[in-house]
Amino acid sequence: MNTAELTAHIEQTLESLAVQTGEAQHSEQFVEYLKSASRFHDYSLGNILLILWQKPTATRVAGYRAWQKMNRFVRKGEKGIAILAPCVYSDKTDETKTHIFFKTVWVFDISQTDGEPLPEINWRTTEQNAELQLALTALVESNGWHVAYVDDLEGAEGSCRYGTKTINLLKGTGTSTLVHEIGHMLLHEDHQEMSRADKETEAESVSFVVCTHFGLETAAPMYLASWSDPKQIKEHAERIIKTAHKIIESVKPLPVETDD
């Protein structure tokens, strides 16, 4: 495959990603996921600390009735987690003025409930290609970076640390995650001002193109459904195509997935 053919192949793959992302955003699975996520509050730092102080293993918390709306029920005898809820009221002598006070309310972690499982999205695949993994690691090292495999990344599967020039990967994660972090490494070290959504759009799109080229599955359309849309992918197409091209060329001797 010459340079022109590779570029055309990448452009076609990226166009397919844009279409699949649009479809993912309208899928029943994703819509149900968003409905579920909308029922969880964004807690203040103070309340987060209160939650973790009382229940360090907490992951998802909601009030008693909120859990009921999600067809989950707090088990009898479970102890609630106390947080502070703001309450606003008008001044009796001057209705243009308002006052705020905080009252204690109780929430419960998902581990304290039973019922229907919450909708989940599989953002990543665990599929690995050992040969490609080695070639990609060599690419990272040729840029003065290194790859480290760790036991825990606080819920993430990979991270790109510009200060230490390190790509951290959760042990057992798929090759697509390594490509995603390489996308961050190549694209965003000098573009810290970019929005998180733009960065994730570029890195995950690069991962999709490269992995598709080598026959690896990814969950990119569903992942991008939360960060991006077809228009945004196309707006960043030039940078995505250039970076994917660079990565593919760096591991060019590897076999390519074909339709034969």
C-alpha positions in Angstrom: 0.0 0.0 0.0 1.6 3.2 -1.2 1.3 6.6 0.6 -1.7 7.8 -1.5 -3.5 4.5 -1.0 -2.9 4.6 2.7 -4.2 8.1 3.0 -7.3 7.2 1.1 -7.8 4.2 3.3 -7.4 6.3 6.5 -9.9 8.9 5.2 -12.4 6.2 4.4 -12.0 4.6 7.9 -12.4 8.0 9.6 -15.6 8.7 7.6 -16.9 5.3 8.8 -16.1 6.3 12.4 -18.1 9.5 12.1 -21.1 7.6 10.8 -20.8 4.9 13.5 -20.4 7.6 16.2 -23.6 9.3 15.1 -25.4 5.9 15.2 -24.1 5.2 18.7 -25.4 8.5 20.0 -28.9 7.5 18.9 -28.6 3.8 20.0 -31.0 2.5 22.7 -28.0 1.5 24.8 -26.5 4.9 24.9 -29.8 6.7 25.4 -30.5 4.5 28.4 -27.0 5.2 29.7 -27.5 8.9 29.5 -30.9 8.7 31.3 -29.2 6.8 34.1 -26.3 9.2 34.4 -28.6 12.2 34.5 -30.0 10.9 37.8 -26.7 11.2 39.6 -25.7 14.6 41.0 -22.3 16.3 40.6 -21.3 16.7 44.3 -19.2 19.5 45.7 -15.7 18.8 46.8 -16.9 19.1 50.4 -19.6 16.5 49.9 -17.2 14.2 48.0 -14.9 14.3 51.0 -17.8 13.6 53.4 -18.8 10.6 51.3 -15.3 9.2 51.1 -14.7 9.8 54.8 -17.8 7.8 55.7 -17.6 5.2 53.0 -14.2 5.1 51.3 -15.3 2.4 48.8 -18.3 4.5 47.5 -18.5 4.7 43.7 -22.1 5.9 42.8 -24.3 7.5 45.4 -27.9 8.7 45.2 -30.8 9.4 47.5 -33.3 6.8 48.6 -36.0 7.9 46.1 -33.5 8.4 43.3 -32.5 4.7 43.6 -36.2 3.8 43.5 -36.6 5.6 40.2 -33.8 3.5 38.8 -35.5 0.3 40.0 -33.0 -0.2 42.7 -33.8 -0.4 46.4 -31.8 0.4 49.5 -31.4 -2.8 51.5 -33.0 -2.8 55.0 -30.7 -1.9 57.7 -28.2 0.0 55.5 -26.7 3.1 57.1 -27.0 6.3 55.0 -24.1 8.6 54.1 -24.7 12.1 55.4 -24.0 15.1 53.1 -25.0 18.7 53.1 -27.7 20.0 50.8 -28.1 23.8 50.2 -31.6 25.3 50.8 -32.5 28.8 49.6 -35.3 30.9 51.1 -36.5 34.4 50.6 -36.1 37.2 53.2 -39.4 37.8 55.0 -38.8 41.6 55.1 -37.3 41.9 51.7 -38.4 39.5 49.0 -35.6 40.6 46.7 -33.1 39.1 49.1 -32.4 35.4 49.6 -30.7 33.4 52.2 -29.0 30.0 52.1 -28.6 27.4 54.7 -27.5 23.7 54.6 -29.3 20.7 55.9 -28.2 17.1 56.3 -29.6 14.7 53.8 -28.8 11.0 53.3 -27.5 9.2 50.3 -26.6 5.5 49.7 -23.9 3.9 47.6 -24.8 1.4 44.9 -23.2 -1.3 47.0 -26.0 -0.7 49.5 -28.8 -1.4 47.0 -30.3 -4.3 45.1 -32.3 -4.3 41.9 -32.0 -3.9 38.2 -28.4 -3.3 36.9 -27.6 0.2 35.8 -27.0 0.7 32.1 -23.3 0.5 31.3 -21.2 1.3 28.3 -18.2 -0.8 27.3 -15.7 1.9 26.4 -12.7 -0.3 25.7 -11.7 -3.7 24.4 -9.1 -5.9 25.9 -7.9 -7.4 22.6 -4.1 -7.3 22.3 -1.7 -7.7 19.4 1.6 -8.6 20.9 3.6 -7.7 17.8 1.9 -4.4 17.3 2.2 -3.6 21.1 6.0 -4.0 20.8 6.2 -1.9 17.7 4.1 0.8 19.3 6.2 0.7 22.5 9.3 1.3 20.3 7.6 4.3 18.8 7.0 5.7 22.2 10.6 5.2 23.2 11.9 6.8 20.0 10.1 9.9 21.1 11.9 10.0 24.4 9.0 8.6 26.3 8.4 5.2 28.1 5.5 2.9 28.7 4.7 1.7 32.3 2.2 -1.0 33.2 0.4 -0.5 36.6 -2.1 -2.2 38.8 -4.4 0.7 39.3 -5.2 4.0 37.5 -8.2 5.1 39.6 -10.7 3.8 37.2 -8.9 4.7 34.0 -7.2 2.3 31.6 -4.4 4.6 30.4 -2.9 8.0 31.1 -0.4 10.3 29.3 1.9 12.2 31.7 3.7 15.0 29.8 5.8 16.0 32.8 7.4 12.6 33.2 7.0 11.6 29.5 5.2 8.4 30.6 2.3 6.5 29.2 0.8 4.5 32.0 -1.4 1.5 31.1 -3.5 -0.7 33.3 -2.2 -4.2 33.2 -4.3 -6.3 30.8 -5.8 -3.4 28.9 -6.1 -3.7 25.1 -3.7 -2.4 22.4 -6.3 0.2 21.4 -5.6 2.0 24.8 -1.9 2.2 24.0 -2.7 3.8 20.6 -5.1 6.2 22.2 -2.4 7.4 24.6 0.1 7.6 21.8 -2.4 9.9 20.1 -2.3 12.2 23.1 1.5 12.0 23.2 1.9 13.0 19.6 -0.9 15.6 19.4 -1.4 17.3 22.7 1.9 18.0 24.6 2.1 21.4 23.1 -1.7 22.0 23.0 -2.7 22.0 26.6 -5.2 24.8 25.9 -7.4 22.4 23.8 -10.7 21.3 25.4 -10.9 17.8 26.9 -13.6 16.9 24.3 -11.3 17.9 21.4 -8.4 16.0 22.8 -10.5 12.8 23.3 -12.0 13.1 19.9 -8.5 13.2 18.3 -6.9 10.5 20.4 -9.7 8.0 20.1 -10.2 8.7 16.4 -6.5 8.0 15.9 -6.9 4.8 17.9 -9.8 3.7 15.8 -8.1 4.3 12.5 -4.8 2.6 13.5 -6.6 -0.4 15.1 -8.9 -0.9 12.2 -5.9 -0.8 9.9 -4.4 -3.7 11.8 -7.6 -5.6 12.3 -8.2 -4.9 16.0 -11.7 -4.1 17.4 -12.3 -1.0 19.4 -15.3 0.6 21.2 -14.4 4.0 19.7 -17.9 4.9 18.4 -19.5 4.4 21.8 -16.7 6.1 23.6 -16.8 9.1 21.2 -20.6 9.3 21.6 -19.9 10.9 25.0 -17.3 13.3 23.9 -17.9 14.1 20.3 -20.1 13.9 17.2 -19.6 13.3 13.4 -19.1 17.0 12.7 -16.4 17.4 15.4 -14.6 14.3 14.1 -14.6 15.8 10.6 -13.4 19.2 11.9 -10.3 17.5 13.3 -9.8 15.1 10.4 -6.6 16.7 9.1 -4.7 16.2 12.4 -6.2 12.8 13.0 -5.3 11.5 9.5 -1.7 12.9 9.8 -1.1 11.3 13.2 -2.7 7.9 12.3 -0.6 7.9 9.1 2.6 8.5 11.2 1.8 5.7 13.6 0.9 3.2 10.8 4.1 4.1 8.9 6.2 3.6 12.0 5.0 0.0 12.3 4.6 -0.6 8.6 6.3 -4.1 8.4 3.4 -5.5 10.4 0.7 -7.4 8.5 -2.4 -5.5 7.6 -6.0 -6.7 7.9 -7.6 -7.3 4.5 -11.0 -8.2 3.3 -9.7 -11.3 1.5 
